[in-house]
Amino acid sequence: MSLEDIPEVDINDQGINSGFYKFVLIKGSDYRDYLHARTIYTFHTGVFDDFKEKLTRQHIDVSLFRCTGDGLLSVDNEGKTLKAHGSSTNYGKFDTTITRILLENYARINSRFQGFAVQVE
């Protein structure tokens, strides 16, 4: 696996039916941005550690990546919306412009989220 193979947005499937996810926004050495979201972690550090563990298994140097912000991602299947909001004290407020671009691209190419509106606060 190379850096180009890492998905820009990775939202786990567990609990995908509407719910809240913790997400981290990550900057790679290739200047690409990544959004990694999980339902199974209590803290944002766990989400970032999960991202780094996936890279380690693929023999990618995790020191090339840094967390630039975090928040919550709300998935509303009925209302067909993906909403990024909030932050924590761990990594600070995420960049709303980058997050919007990543989520809009993800919703457009991922059949699971086609037709979803993206809200970023």
C-alpha positions in Angstrom: 0.0 0.0 0.0 1.2 3.5 -0.8 0.1 6.9 0.4 -2.1 7.2 -2.7 -4.1 4.1 -1.5 -5.1 5.6 1.8 -8.7 6.7 1.6 -9.3 10.4 2.2 -12.4 9.6 4.2 -12.9 6.5 6.3 -16.1 6.2 8.2 -16.5 2.8 9.9 -19.6 0.7 9.1 -20.5 -0.1 12.7 -23.5 1.9 13.6 -23.8 3.4 10.2 -27.6 3.6 10.6 -27.8 7.2 12.0 -25.6 8.1 14.9 -22.6 10.0 16.1 -19.0 9.4 15.2 -15.9 10.9 16.6 -13.6 12.0 13.8 -10.1 13.4 13.4 -8.8 15.5 10.6 -5.3 14.4 9.6 -2.5 16.0 7.4 -0.2 13.6 5.6 3.4 14.3 4.5 2.0 14.3 0.9 -0.1 17.4 2.0 -3.3 15.4 1.6 -6.0 15.7 4.2 -7.7 12.7 5.7 -10.9 12.3 7.8 -11.1 9.2 9.9 -14.4 8.6 11.9 -15.2 5.8 14.3 -18.1 5.1 16.7 -16.3 2.7 18.9 -13.9 5.1 20.7 -14.6 7.3 23.7 -11.8 9.7 22.9 -10.5 11.3 19.7 -7.0 10.0 20.6 -8.4 6.5 20.1 -9.6 7.4 16.6 -6.2 8.8 15.6 -4.5 5.7 17.1 -6.8 3.5 15.0 -5.8 5.5 11.9 -2.1 5.1 12.7 -2.5 1.3 13.5 -4.1 0.8 10.0 -1.0 2.5 8.5 1.4 0.5 10.6 -0.1 -2.7 9.3 0.5 -1.5 5.8 4.2 -0.6 6.7 3.6 3.1 6.3 5.5 5.5 8.5 3.0 7.0 10.9 5.3 9.9 11.8 4.4 11.3 8.4 0.9 12.1 9.7 -0.3 14.6 12.2 -3.8 15.3 13.6 -4.9 18.9 12.8 -8.4 18.9 14.5 -11.3 16.8 15.6 -15.0 16.8 16.1 -18.2 14.9 15.9 -19.8 13.5 12.7 -23.6 13.0 12.8 -25.2 10.7 10.3 -28.9 11.2 9.8 -30.3 8.6 7.3 -33.9 10.0 7.5 -32.8 13.5 6.9 -30.0 12.4 4.5 -27.4 14.6 6.1 -23.8 14.3 7.2 -23.0 17.0 9.8 -19.6 17.8 11.2 -19.5 19.9 14.3 -17.8 20.4 17.7 -14.3 19.8 18.9 -12.3 18.5 21.8 -9.4 19.7 23.9 -7.1 17.0 22.4 -6.6 18.4 18.9 -8.7 21.5 18.7 -11.3 22.7 16.2 -11.1 21.1 12.7 -10.8 23.1 9.6 -14.3 23.6 8.3 -13.4 24.2 4.7 -11.2 21.1 4.4 -13.8 19.0 6.2 -16.6 20.2 3.9 -14.6 19.4 0.8 -13.7 15.9 2.1 -17.3 15.0 3.1 -18.9 16.4 -0.1 -16.5 14.4 -2.2 -17.1 11.3 -0.1 -20.9 11.7 -0.3 -20.6 12.1 -4.1 -18.5 9.0 -4.8 -19.8 6.7 -2.0 -23.1 5.1 -3.0 -24.1 4.7 0.6 -24.2 8.5 1.0 -25.2 9.7 -2.4 -27.9 12.4 -2.1 -26.8 13.3 1.4 -26.4 17.0 2.3 -23.2 18.0 4.1 -23.4 20.5 7.0 -20.2 21.7 8.6 -20.2 24.0 11.7 
